[in-house]
């Protein structure tokens, strides 16, 4: 059991670092989205001359907000109907929780494959219609694969968190809940 706790601590530290970066990326994406939408509103309704790029840039950034979802999963911030689990005896409810986490992991593994195919497949070979980035030779259109990479990165992060939560649930079922490191801010989720 000591090895399992070491793996949980290590994976938890890796996840904590990756999720902190994801939260900062999410904050930056949200701030830029607001700016781009305000720019578009000004140009469209005040100057009566809409720009072609702000809406596509906002969609690009909205997709990259996906990197914040793993933080919600790790902290228990997703909407859940847990009355059945709470009505069951503690051990049976814990087993049910483990089964649900394993099902979620199965779905996430398939989602990672879909994310990979979106980045490397046929649709990833195209470019956006109005977003450009500077290069040495001039300006190039932003590849669509950069936008779809948000799905791949987000699903990989969600998978890593799901693995951590599964290992934590196994430790809880083995009676080692007191030895687990606390996930920051989980005690605030669902506060009454």
C-alpha positions as a printed NumPy array, in Angstrom:
array([[  0.   ,   0.   ,   0.   ],
       [  2.991,   2.297,   0.548],
       [  3.823,   2.108,  -3.153],
       [  0.269,   3.077,  -4.077],
       [  0.422,   6.096,  -1.771],
       [  3.729,   7.142,  -3.351],
       [  2.196,   6.889,  -6.827],
       [ -0.825,   8.901,  -5.676],
       [  1.389,  11.619,  -4.175],
       [  3.563,  11.803,  -7.309],
       [  0.623,  11.844,  -9.718],
       [ -1.128,  14.369,  -7.486],
       [  1.884,  16.69 ,  -7.61 ],
       [  2.127,  16.367, -11.403],
       [ -1.596,  17.017, -11.764],
       [ -1.472,  19.982,  -9.384],
       [  1.267,  21.607, -11.462],
       [ -0.405,  20.919, -14.802],
       [ -3.769,  22.117, -13.528],
       [ -2.245,  25.334, -12.193],
       [ -0.894,  26.044, -15.683],
       [ -4.294,  25.124, -17.121],
       [ -6.043,  27.584, -14.811],
       [ -3.715,  30.408, -15.899],
       [ -4.242,  29.507, -19.554],
       [ -7.988,  29.553, -18.897],
       [ -7.801,  32.977, -17.241],
       [ -5.805,  34.357, -20.177],
       [ -8.226,  32.831, -22.695],
       [-11.247,  34.265, -20.912],
       [ -9.698,  37.745, -20.666],
       [ -8.711,  37.747, -24.344],
       [-12.138,  36.462, -25.343],
       [-13.793,  39.38 , -23.573],
       [-11.442,  41.847, -25.245],
       [-11.984,  40.35 , -28.712],
       [-15.769,  40.346, -28.324],
       [-15.758,  43.959, -27.112],
       [-13.59 ,  44.94 , -30.081],
       [-16.031,  43.223, -32.415],
       [-19.04 ,  44.901, -30.783],
       [-17.385,  48.321, -31.13 ],
       [-16.404,  47.823, -34.763],
       [-19.743,  46.27 , -35.721],
       [-22.193,  48.573, -33.934],
       [-20.286,  51.828, -33.482],
       [-18.185,  51.958, -36.642],
       [-20.595,  49.79 , -38.681],
       [-17.62 ,  47.893, -40.129],
       [-17.312,  44.393, -38.562],
       [-13.891,  42.783, -38.416],
       [-13.462,  39.25 , -39.81 ],
       [-11.246,  37.798, -37.064],
       [-12.644,  38.464, -33.532],
       [-15.409,  35.851, -33.657],
       [-13.079,  33.115, -34.863],
       [-10.455,  34.141, -32.314],
       [-13.079,  33.972, -29.548],
       [-14.113,  30.461, -30.67 ],
       [-10.443,  29.425, -30.687],
       [ -9.99 ,  30.705, -27.13 ],
       [-13.278,  29.191, -25.968],
       [-12.075,  25.757, -27.061],
       [ -8.85 ,  26.257, -25.103],
       [-10.927,  26.887, -21.966],
       [-11.148,  23.075, -21.937],
       [ -7.906,  23.011, -19.932],
       [ -9.801,  24.29 , -16.87 ],
       [-12.191,  21.305, -16.763],
       [ -9.664,  18.919, -15.129],
       [ -9.433,  21.263, -12.127],
       [-13.192,  20.997, -11.643],
       [-13.033,  17.198, -11.908],
       [-10.191,  16.914,  -9.406],
       [-11.879,  19.225,  -6.9  ],
       [-15.309,  17.613,  -7.231],
       [-16.797,  20.653,  -8.912],
       [-18.823,  18.878, -11.593],
       [-22.554,  18.548, -11.116],
       [-23.301,  15.143,  -9.624],
       [-26.337,  13.275,  -8.416],
       [-24.951,  11.466,  -5.406],
       [-28.08 ,  10.622,  -3.408],
       [-27.836,   6.915,  -4.311],
       [-24.197,   6.759,  -3.279],
       [-24.947,   8.564,  -0.003],
       [-27.917,   6.267,   0.717],
       [-25.739,   3.153,   0.422],
       [-23.417,   1.88 ,   3.123],
       [-20.041,   3.657,   2.993],
       [-18.075,   0.761,   1.472],
       [-20.742,  -0.027,  -1.151],
       [-20.976,   3.676,  -2.039],
       [-17.186,   3.759,  -2.382],
       [-17.268,   0.751,  -4.729],
       [-19.998,   2.453,  -6.776],
       [-17.854,   5.598,  -6.951],
       [-14.883,   3.507,  -8.137],
       [-16.998,   1.867, -10.843],
       [-18.22 ,   5.27 , -12.047],
       [-14.65 ,   6.595, -12.131],
       [-13.555,   3.564, -14.144],
       [-16.39 ,   4.177, -16.62 ],
       [-15.354,   7.82 , -16.874],
       [-11.771,   6.723, -17.535],
       [-12.959,   4.424, -20.306],
       [-14.845,   7.295, -21.947],
       [-11.831,   9.598, -21.567],
       [ -9.5  ,   7.09 , -23.224],
       [-11.8  ,   7.084, -26.254],
       [-12.001,  10.889, -26.082],
       [ -8.193,  11.145, -26.201],
       [ -8.233,   9.012, -29.351],
       [-10.854,  11.309, -30.886],
       [ -8.814,  14.377, -29.899],
       [ -5.722,  12.845, -31.504],
       [ -7.618,  12.139, -34.715],
       [ -8.921,  15.727, -34.783],
       [ -5.374,  17.08 , -34.547],
       [ -3.692,  14.666, -36.956],
       [ -6.591,  13.71 , -39.21 ],
       [ -8.145,  15.194, -42.308],
       [ -9.787,  18.193, -40.642],
       [ -6.56 ,  19.12 , -38.843],
       [ -4.858,  19.75 , -42.19 ],
       [ -6.949,  22.836, -42.912],
       [ -6.349,  26.374, -41.699],
       [ -8.646,  28.889, -40.07 ],
       [-10.28 ,  31.39 , -42.378],
       [ -9.31 ,  34.668, -40.709],
       [ -6.643,  34.039, -38.059],
       [ -3.003,  34.622, -38.948],
       [  0.32 ,  34.389, -37.12 ],
       [  3.631,  36.018, -38.052],
       [  6.463,  34.004, -39.601],
       [  9.851,  34.878, -41.026],
       [  8.351,  34.904, -44.525],
       [  5.259,  36.925, -43.643],
       [  1.879,  35.911, -42.255],
       [  0.481,  32.371, -42.263],
       [ -3.035,  31.174, -41.486],
       [ -3.401,  29.463, -38.113],
       [ -3.744,  25.706, -38.621],
       [ -7.041,  24.244, -37.47 ],
       [ -5.06 ,  21.559, -35.655],
       [ -3.92 ,  24.208, -33.148],
       [ -7.537,  24.827, -32.256],
       [ -8.373,  21.132, -32.015],
       [ -5.277,  20.456, -29.9  ],
       [ -7.293,  21.936, -27.036],
       [ -9.444,  18.798, -27.04 ],
       [ -6.427,  16.514, -26.994],
       [ -4.686,  18.413, -24.197],
       [ -7.874,  18.743, -22.162],
       [ -8.776,  15.064, -22.474],
       [ -5.239,  13.977, -21.569],
       [ -5.386,  16.172, -18.467],
       [ -8.84 ,  14.801, -17.58 ],
       [ -7.525,  11.241, -18.014],
       [ -4.604,  11.922, -15.687],
       [ -6.955,  13.342, -13.052],
       [ -9.318,  10.37 , -13.456],
       [ -6.424,   7.954, -12.872],
       [ -5.458,   9.872,  -9.739],
       [ -9.046,   9.811,  -8.45 ],
       [ -9.313,   6.063,  -9.129],
       [ -6.106,   5.388,  -7.197],
       [ -7.308,   7.613,  -4.362],
       [-10.628,   5.736,  -4.253],
       [ -8.777,   2.406,  -4.079],
       [ -6.757,   3.758,  -1.146],
       [ -9.948,   4.939,   0.553],
       [-11.548,   1.507,   0.114],
       [ -8.401,  -0.056,   1.585],
       [ -8.818,   2.094,   4.7  ],
       [ -5.96 ,   4.506,   3.991],
       [ -8.016,   7.687,   3.542],
       [ -6.167,   9.438,   6.367],
       [ -2.817,   8.895,   4.61 ],
       [ -3.905,  10.602,   1.376],
       [ -2.725,  14.136,   0.627],
       [ -5.519,  16.677,   0.67 ],
       [ -6.579,  18.092,  -2.671],
       [ -6.583,  21.883,  -2.182],
       [ -9.949,  23.589,  -2.01 ],
       [-12.017,  20.387,  -2.182],
       [-13.432,  21.127,   1.227],
       [-15.055,  24.272,  -0.216],
       [-16.878,  22.436,  -3.005],
       [-20.441,  21.725,  -1.983],
       [-20.14 ,  23.769,   1.213],
       [-23.436,  24.322,   2.937]])
